[in-house]
Amino acid sequence: MPTDMQGSHRVVGYRDLKVWRQGMELVASSYQLMRRLPASETYGLASQIRRAAVAIPANIAEGHGREHLGDYLRHLSVANGSLMELETELLIAQRLGFLTEAECAPAFLRTAELARMLAGLTRSLKRRYSKP
């Protein structure tokens, strides 16, 4: 990751964003959980989990690549919505007995951290660009 003269990290591209990297980790862990679902859920719940998980880092990246702040913020909001959707789908998988609480616990810790990071990035962008 590139650094500036003071040694702090600079964001050059979306891959430099910690929130994007955490989103990618959540995709990997979601795919591992998805493999535990019954084959009958391949086109149902498993497909929804896959779509929601992938949408999180994809929207962070797409927003970062947009020219206007409003577009970036909108994509971060969509990523957050997909994060809440993923949590809900994992809760459904638990409720239906496909996954245990213990199996989902690490994913829920990661979704909570990612939600915090998305909120922080959103606040930071709004502050940075709302100065007179």
LOKEKE-246665 format. One line per 5 residues: for each residue x, y, z of C-alpha. Coordinates in steps of 0.02 Angstrom, whole numbers. Layout:
X/Y/Z | ...
END
This chain:
0/0/0 | 72/171/-46 | 127/288/94 | 145/476/102 | 293/576/170
236/551/351 | 225/362/328 | 34/353/337 | -61/254/209 | -136/340/57
-284/273/-37 | -241/260/-221 | -372/134/-276 | -517/39/-202 | -402/-108/-162
-313/5/-37 | -474/25/63 | -478/-81/220 | -668/-86/208 | -656/-164/33
-529/-293/94 | -643/-339/240 | -787/-356/117 | -684/-477/14 | -648/-580/170
-835/-584/207 | -867/-651/31 | -745/-794/63 | -821/-838/231 | -998/-826/160
-952/-949/22 | -886/-1069/154 | -1049/-1058/250 | -1150/-1075/91 | -1067/-1243/56
-1149/-1310/215 | -1324/-1279/146 | -1421/-1424/71 | -1417/-1448/-117 | -1602/-1403/-122
-1551/-1224/-79 | -1429/-1203/-224 | -1547/-1090/-320 | -1633/-1020/-166 | -1547/-964/-7
-1371/-1007/-66 | -1393/-901/-221 | -1459/-755/-118 | -1312/-768/4 | -1189/-771/-141
-1268/-620/-226 | -1279/-515/-67 | -1101/-555/-11 | -1025/-514/-180 | -1125/-352/-192
-1040/-281/-37 | -859/-260/-99 | -921/-237/-278 | -1022/-83/-228 | -880/-15/-123
-764/-30/-273 | -891/41/-396 | -928/189/-283 | -744/226/-261 | -727/231/-449
-867/357/-471 | -829/538/-508 | -960/617/-395 | -973/606/-206 | -1161/574/-214
-1130/420/-322 | -997/357/-202 | -1111/381/-51 | -1255/296/-141 | -1147/143/-179
-1088/136/2 | -1271/139/54 | -1309/-4/-66 | -1160/-101/5 | -1230/-74/180
-1402/-134/123 | -1323/-291/49 | -1232/-317/213 | -1397/-313/309 | -1473/-429/179
-1331/-553/202 | -1352/-550/391 | -1538/-585/370 | -1507/-730/250 | -1384/-807/373
-1512/-787/512 | -1640/-873/401 | -1518/-1016/369 | -1499/-1033/558 | -1686/-1027/590
-1714/-1163/460 | -1582/-1271/544 | -1459/-1267/399 | -1324/-1176/499 | -1287/-1166/685
-1262/-1010/789 | -1080/-1060/813 | -1053/-1077/625 | -1125/-904/593 | -1046/-813/740
-883/-766/650 | -981/-699/501 | -1091/-594/616 | -936/-520/699 | -869/-477/528
-1033/-400/469 | -1041/-291/626 | -862/-231/597 | -897/-199/413 | -1055/-100/456
-952/7/575 | -819/35/441 | -947/81/308 | -1028/206/427 | -858/280/468
-810/298/285 | -977/378/245 | -958/503/389 | -780/542/337 | -828/574/156
-974/685/206 | -864/787/324 | -722/803/201 | -831/865/59 | -954/972/158
-825/1102/209 | -871/1276/146
END
